[in-house]
Amino acid sequence: MAGLFVFIGQPPNSQWVPDAIEQDEYGFIITRPNLETSVRGVFAAGDVRKGSTKQAASAAGEGAATAALMIREYMKTM
Ligand SMILES: Cc1cc2nc3c(=O)[nH]c(=O)nc-3n(C[C@H](O)[C@H](O)[C@H](O)COP(=O)(O)OP(=O)(O)OC[C@H]3O[C@@H](n4cnc5c(N)ncnc54)[C@H](O)[C@@H]3O)c2cc1C
């Protein structure tokens, strides 16, 4: 039985993101290990982030755990 599985790709919807927030050539946002972007106090999580696994569970974990905790740590410095 012959078949074809087409994968269309998922370009990130990041055109609106300011240039100051560093992105790769495809528009994925570049983050540090703590998910902070090139702009201090701005964090990115999930599929839009360069290097993410593009899986629902890790996107939720990045947002709900890592980024949220790192934002809390950042706010302590303010
Ligand atoms: C066909 C398909 C099958 C998949 N199957 C699986 C699977 O089996 N298992 C798995 O783990 N993962 C699967 N995934 C991947 C999973 O869906 C993603 O990893 C996950 O949804 C990423 O979550 P996210 O919150 O980062 O992004 P998204 O779920 O894409 O959420 C981003 C949200 O931001 C909104 N948005 C975008 N731009 C703007 C804007 N300018 N202003 C306001 N809102 C905006 C969008 O409308 C969207 O609601 C699949 C994906 C696809 C497309």
The ligand as an SDF file (V2000), in Angstrom:
LIG
                    3D

 53 58  0  0  0  0  0  0  0  0999 V2000
   -1.1220   19.1420   13.1410 C   0  0  0  0  0  0  0  0  0  0  0  0
   -0.3740   19.1950   14.4490 C   0  0  0  0  0  0  0  0  0  0  0  0
   -0.2830   18.0580   15.2400 C   0  0  0  0  0  0  0  0  0  0  0  0
    0.4030   18.0920   16.4330 C   0  0  0  0  0  0  0  0  0  0  0  0
    0.4740   16.9590   17.2060 N   0  0  0  0  0  0  0  0  0  0  0  0
    1.1090   16.9920   18.3900 C   0  0  0  0  0  0  0  0  0  0  0  0
    1.1370   15.8370   19.2250 C   0  0  0  0  0  0  0  0  0  0  0  0
    0.5950   14.7760   18.8870 O   0  0  0  0  0  0  0  0  0  0  0  0
    1.7940   15.9140   20.3960 N   0  0  0  0  0  0  0  0  0  0  0  0
    2.3980   17.0720   20.8150 C   0  0  0  0  0  0  0  0  0  0  0  0
    2.9690   17.1090   21.9200 O   0  0  0  0  0  0  0  0  0  0  0  0
    2.3840   18.1840   20.0450 N   0  0  0  0  0  0  0  0  0  0  0  0
    1.7560   18.1680   18.8460 C   0  0  0  0  0  0  0  0  0  0  0  0
    1.7310   19.2910   18.0630 N   0  0  0  0  0  0  0  0  0  0  0  0
    2.4880   20.4680   18.5050 C   0  0  0  0  0  0  0  0  0  0  0  0
    1.7260   21.2920   19.5220 C   0  0  0  0  0  0  0  0  0  0  0  0
    0.4710   21.6520   19.0000 O   0  0  0  0  0  0  0  0  0  0  0  0
    2.5650   22.5380   19.8280 C   0  0  0  0  0  0  0  0  0  0  0  0
    3.8620   22.1650   20.2750 O   0  0  0  0  0  0  0  0  0  0  0  0
    1.9250   23.4270   20.8860 C   0  0  0  0  0  0  0  0  0  0  0  0
    0.6030   23.7780   20.5150 O   0  0  0  0  0  0  0  0  0  0  0  0
    2.7520   24.6950   21.0570 C   0  0  0  0  0  0  0  0  0  0  0  0
    2.1260   25.5080   22.0050 O   0  0  0  0  0  0  0  0  0  0  0  0
    2.4260   27.0580   22.0150 P   0  0  0  0  0  0  0  0  0  0  0  0
    1.6100   27.5930   23.1290 O   0  0  0  0  0  0  0  0  0  0  0  0
    3.8990   27.2820   22.0290 O   0  0  0  0  0  0  0  0  0  0  0  0
    1.9310   27.6120   20.6060 O   0  0  0  0  0  0  0  0  0  0  0  0
    0.4470   27.5940   19.9830 P   0  0  0  0  0  0  0  0  0  0  0  0
   -0.3370   26.4140   20.4740 O   0  0  0  0  0  0  0  0  0  0  0  0
    0.6570   27.7750   18.5220 O   0  0  0  0  0  0  0  0  0  0  0  0
   -0.2300   28.8690   20.6170 O   0  0  0  0  0  0  0  0  0  0  0  0
    0.0990   30.1650   20.1980 C   0  0  0  0  0  0  0  0  0  0  0  0
   -1.1460   31.0330   20.3690 C   0  0  0  0  0  0  0  0  0  0  0  0
   -0.7970   32.3890   20.1370 O   0  0  0  0  0  0  0  0  0  0  0  0
   -1.7760   32.9710   19.3140 C   0  0  0  0  0  0  0  0  0  0  0  0
   -1.1680   34.0980   18.6050 N   0  0  0  0  0  0  0  0  0  0  0  0
   -0.2920   34.0640   17.5720 C   0  0  0  0  0  0  0  0  0  0  0  0
    0.0600   35.3090   17.2090 N   0  0  0  0  0  0  0  0  0  0  0  0
   -0.5950   36.1470   18.0430 C   0  0  0  0  0  0  0  0  0  0  0  0
   -0.6450   37.5650   18.1740 C   0  0  0  0  0  0  0  0  0  0  0  0
    0.0570   38.3620   17.3780 N   0  0  0  0  0  0  0  0  0  0  0  0
   -1.4230   38.0790   19.1340 N   0  0  0  0  0  0  0  0  0  0  0  0
   -2.1440   37.2830   19.9650 C   0  0  0  0  0  0  0  0  0  0  0  0
   -2.1290   35.9360   19.8910 N   0  0  0  0  0  0  0  0  0  0  0  0
   -1.3710   35.3770   18.9450 C   0  0  0  0  0  0  0  0  0  0  0  0
   -2.2380   31.8580   18.4080 C   0  0  0  0  0  0  0  0  0  0  0  0
   -3.5260   32.1360   17.8940 O   0  0  0  0  0  0  0  0  0  0  0  0
   -2.2450   30.6830   19.3670 C   0  0  0  0  0  0  0  0  0  0  0  0
   -3.4540   30.5720   20.0510 O   0  0  0  0  0  0  0  0  0  0  0  0
    1.0450   19.2840   16.8620 C   0  0  0  0  0  0  0  0  0  0  0  0
    0.9440   20.4240   16.0640 C   0  0  0  0  0  0  0  0  0  0  0  0
    0.2510   20.3850   14.8710 C   0  0  0  0  0  0  0  0  0  0  0  0
    0.1450   21.6360   14.0200 C   0  0  0  0  0  0  0  0  0  0  0  0
  1  2  1  0
  2  3  1  0
  2 52  2  0
  3  4  2  0
  4  5  1  0
  4 50  1  0
  5  6  2  0
  6  7  1  0
  6 13  1  0
  7  8  2  0
  7  9  1  0
  9 10  1  0
 10 11  2  0
 10 12  1  0
 12 13  2  0
 13 14  1  0
 14 15  1  0
 14 50  1  0
 15 16  1  0
 16 17  1  0
 16 18  1  0
 18 19  1  0
 18 20  1  0
 20 21  1  0
 20 22  1  0
 22 23  1  0
 23 24  1  0
 24 25  2  0
 24 26  1  0
 24 27  1  0
 27 28  1  0
 28 29  2  0
 28 30  1  0
 28 31  1  0
 31 32  1  0
 32 33  1  0
 33 34  1  0
 33 48  1  0
 34 35  1  0
 35 36  1  0
 35 46  1  0
 36 37  1  0
 36 45  1  0
 37 38  2  0
 38 39  1  0
 39 40  1  0
 39 45  2  0
 40 41  1  0
 40 42  2  0
 42 43  1  0
 43 44  2  0
 44 45  1  0
 46 47  1  0
 46 48  1  0
 48 49  1  0
 50 51  2  0
 51 52  1  0
 52 53  1  0
M  END
$$$$
